[in-house]
């Protein structure tokens, strides 16, 4: 892991492109799922 820390640059706490969403708790996971579902509904309604 030390090699990884020295070779990767800082991402400024932004997710890496192409990476799956990450959450810290089950509550945060539910909020994320609800947000993604709402975005899908909004896109489908257009």
C-alpha angles and dihedrals in degrees: 000000000000090000091053092052092054097045102044121072125229115276095200091239091298121129116258112252110267094017122128118251114269126208134188100214143020090251091054089049091055091049091050092049092050091049092050092048091051091050090052091051091049092051092047091051093059 
